[in-house]
């Protein structure tokens, strides 16, 4: 495989670079980032299969040039509400496949408009193959297949405050707790205020019980579009300790997060002091996906949980998706834009391989109360 890693210097990309370094099937990797000095240092540290190039994600021609001649691009350039459609379009123009960890609901809706163009070019755009979205939708698809007459899916995630994240992740956090987002109620899309819909969810350790809220991730817009018959799809997210969400909501109410420029500036500031907010033991992130159905007049449900360091559970789905793409395991799919639940009709083998790579996934049910 010959790959381009966009945003190679991102904190979330650290586990992916290690995986690519140790994978004998990976021949060459271009580390493309606007921080050329750091990209060169990473290339030197990880061996001869790596080469660094300076790449500005806003320079369409430069990105296309760096992509051409490779099998696929894996994208970590965020915030994705700003970059996802631009970089997917670059992949289409370069005629190579594309995998991203895009996590914003509006980024998904934007890139979906490229579906026809990607199909005509024979290019597969795999959007949202990270943690949430990504792993969440893979598990939702598994539950949707397993539960009779599925009608409701609830996706929940919670991050530990001691997780190390970069400025793009913080800008994303500020975005998804600002303004409004879309949820699916009674078989139709409903716009709601982010930060509302507070509920308490039981997650695996180290999070345990945590409060979560409506947030602007992609699951609540992608799952209803790709899985017919669902009456309700909701997406809730949070951070533990909960006061961090309160701080973000307060900044939003004051208008401090109202523009992309403001979110980016604040993200850079908070990145320098993020250790102030760390709490002992809260160094992993978790998810819980619940699928509800009905059989013979009796309601049933199945749920999944997962836990891991955020960079790892975000990188592993993208890594595995790229391997499946380049090995031809997805050759039956035509070009187009794919969320995980649309790409993986039968996700069982993908889940098995994610577990083999080290993601802690648990499955419960289906249960008939």
N, C-alpha and C positions, 0 to 999 in steps of 0.2 A: 504494500500500500504506500502511496505517495500522498501525503496530507499537508494541508495548510492549517495552521492553528492561529485564528484571528483573536487578538487580545491575549496573546501568549503570556504576558506578564501579569495577568489578573491573578489575585489570590486564589480564586476558585479553580484555576487551571493547574495548580501545583500537582495534585494527584494524577491528572491526565498526562502531564509530561512524563512522570515516572512510569506510568503504564505504557506509554508509547516507546519509551527508552528500552523497556524490558521485553517488548513484544517483537519476536523474530519475524513476524509477518509485515511489520512496518519497516519500509526501506529508507524513506526520507521524510523529514518533517521540516517545513518552513515555519519558523516562529515569527509571525508578523505582528508588530506592535508599534505604536507611535514612540514608545520609549526604546529606541534602537540600542542604546548602551546596555540596558538591562536585558534585552532580548539576546544580544551577543554574549553576555555573561552566562545566561541560561544555556545557550547553545554550547558554549565551551565546557560548561559543567556536566553536560549530559551526553557528550560523545559525538562521533563523526556523522551520525545520521541526521543531526540537527544543523540547520542553517538559519541565521537571523536576517530579517529585512525590516527596514523602517516602513511602516504603512499607516497612513492617516485614514481612518474609517470614513471620513467625509470626502475623500478623494476617490471618486468612482473609478476612474481609469487606472489609478495605481492599485486599487484593490483587485480589479479584474486582471491586471497584469500579473499580480502575485499569485492569483488562483490558477491561471491557465496552465494546462499540462499536468494537473494533479487529479487524483481520483475523487477527493472530497475535501471540503473545508469544514472545520469545527469551530464554532463561533462562541466566544466569551465576551464580546464587546457590548458593554451596557452603558447606560440603561437602555433596555431593549425597546421601550416605547419610542425611543429616539432613533435607534439604529437598525432594528430587525429587518424592516422592509427594504431599507437601502442595501444592506449586505446580502440579503437573499436575492435581490435583483442583480447584484454583482455576480453571484454564483450562476444565475441563469445566463447572463451575458458571457460568462467564462465557460459555460457548458460543463460545469462540474456539480456533483451533488453537495448538499449543504446540511449540516446538523448544528442546531443551536440549543442553548439552555435558556432561551427566551422565556420570561416569566410574567410579563404584563398582559392583561386581557386585551388592551387596545393594540398592543404589538401583534397579537394573534389575529385580530380582526383586520389589521392593516395588511399583514403578509398574506392573508387568505385571498386578497384581491389579485395576487399573482398566480393563482392556481392554474388558470387557462394558459398563461404564458409559459409556466413551468412545464405543463403537460405537452405543449407544442414543441418545447425544446428538449423533451425527454429527460428533464432534470427533476430529481426528487428533493424537495425542500422539507426537511424534518425539523419542525419548530417545536420548542418546548420540551426537549428531551433531557431535562435535568431532574431535580428533586420534586418541587412543586412549582409549576407543572412538570410532568414527566412521569416519575415513578408513581405519583398519585393516579394518573390516568391509566397507566398500565394495570394497576391493581383494580381500578374502577372497571376496566374492560373485563378483567378476569371475573369480578363479581357479577357484572352484567350478564356474562355468559353462563354463570353457575346458578344464579338465583332465578326461580321461575317468575315470569311476568314482572320484570323489574320496573319500578315506577319512580323510585326516589334514590338519589345518590348524595351523600354528604361528605365533603372533603374538608379535612381539618389539618392544620400544621402549626407547629410551635417551635420557635428557635430559642436556644439557650443563649444568655447574654455573654457568656465567655467564649463563644465562637468567634474566631478571627475572620473578619470580612473586610473587603476593600471599599473604596469610595463609591464605586458603581453600585455595589449592593446596598449601601446606605441611601444613595439617591433613589434606588428602586423602592426601598422601604418607605421613604418619604412620599413617593408617588402613590403607592398602593394604599396609604392611609390618608390620602388627600382627595377631596372632590367626591366623585361618585363612581360606582361600578355597576355591573350588570349581574343579576341572579335570575334563576329560572323558577317561576312559580306558576302553578296551574297551567302548565304547558305553554307558557309564554315568557318573554324576556321582560324583566322589571328593573328599572334603575333605582338603586338604593344609595344612601350615604355611606361612604366608607367609615369604618370605626363604629358602626352601629351593629345590631344583631348580636350583642354580647351573649355568650354562653360558656358554660364550664364543661370541658371535655377531659376524659380520663385517657392520658397518654402513657406510653411505656416510660420507665425510668431512663434518664434522670429527671425528666420533666414532671411526671405524675400528673396531677390535676392542674389544668391551666385554662385561663380565660382566653377566648378567641373571638374575632370580630369579622364582619364583612370586609374583605380586602380585594384588591384589584388583580388577583392572579387569573390565569386563563381558563381554569377548569370549568367555571360556571358558564362560560360562553362556548367552549369547544365540545364538552360532553353532550349537551343537548343537540348540537348540530350533527354529531357523528353517531349517536346511539339513539335510534328511534324509540318512541313510546314513553320517554321519561316525562313525568309530570312535574318533578321538582329536582333541581340541582343547585346546591349551595356550596359556597367556598368561604371558609373562615380561617383566619390566621392570627398569630399572636407571637409575643416574645415574653419570656419569663426571666426576671421578675416583671410583673405587669405594669409597674410604674413607667417603664420605658415606652410602652404604648401610650400611656397617659401623656407623656412628654411630647411625643410625636403629634398626638391629636391636639394638644395645646398649641404647638407651632402652626399646625394647619389652621386652627381657628383664628390665629392672629394674622393669617395671610402670608406667613413666612415661607410656605411651600407652594405658592400659587403658580410659579413659573419654573420651567426647566432650569434656567440659570440660577434661580434661588436655591433649588434643591441640590444642584451640583455644588454650589458654594458651601452650603451648610454640610453637605456630605464630606467635603474635603476637611472642614473644620472638625467635625465629630470623629473622623477617621484618626486624627492625631490624638484624641483623648478617649478613644473607645475603651481603653483599659479601665477608665473610671467606672464603667458600667458593668464590669464583669462580676460574676458571683460564683463562689466556690461550688464546684460540682456541676454547674450548668454549661458544660462544654460540648454538648451534642444537640442535634435537632431531631424532631420526631414528626410523624404523620399518622393520621388515622382516617381510613376511607371506609365508609359504611354504604352498603347497597341493600335496599329494601324491595321485596317482591311479594307476590301473593299466589297461593295455590289452593284450589278447592275451597275458596272462601276464607282461608287462613293466611294471615300475614307471616312473612318470614324475613330474616335478614342475615347478612354475612358481613363481616368486617375484617379489615387488614390493618396491621400496624407496622411501622418501620422506625428504625433509630440508627443514627450514625453521625459522624462529623460532617458538617454541611458541605464542605468542599468535596468530600468523597462521595456522598450520596447524590451530589449534583453532577459529578464528573463521570461516574460509572455508567449511568444510562446513556450518556452521549458517546462515550467510548465504545460501548457495546453496539449501539446503533450504527456507528461509523464502520465497525468491523462487519456487521451484517450487510451493510450497503456494499462495501468494497469486495466482499466475498461472494456476492451474487445471491445471498439468501433472501433478498427482497426483490429479485428480478421480475417476479410476477406482477409487481405493482408498476403501473405506468407513471410517467412524470406527473408532478403535482405537488401541492402543499399538504403535508401530513402532520396532524397531531398524533401522539402515541396511540390513542385508542382507535384511530382510523387506520393507521399503518399495521398494527398488530391485531388482526382479527382473532387470532388464537395466541395469547401472550404467554402461555404456560412455559414454553422452552426459554423464552427471554427472561422470565422470572427466575427459573432454575439457574440460568447463567449469572444473573445478578447476585443470587445467593452465593454462588461459587466464587464470585469476585469479592465477597465479604459483606454485602448489605444484609443487615439483620431484619428479615421480613417474617412476620407471623400472620397466620390465617386462622379465622374462627368462623365456624358455621358451614352451611346455613343452619339457622336455628328457628324453630317454631315455638313461640312463647305460649 
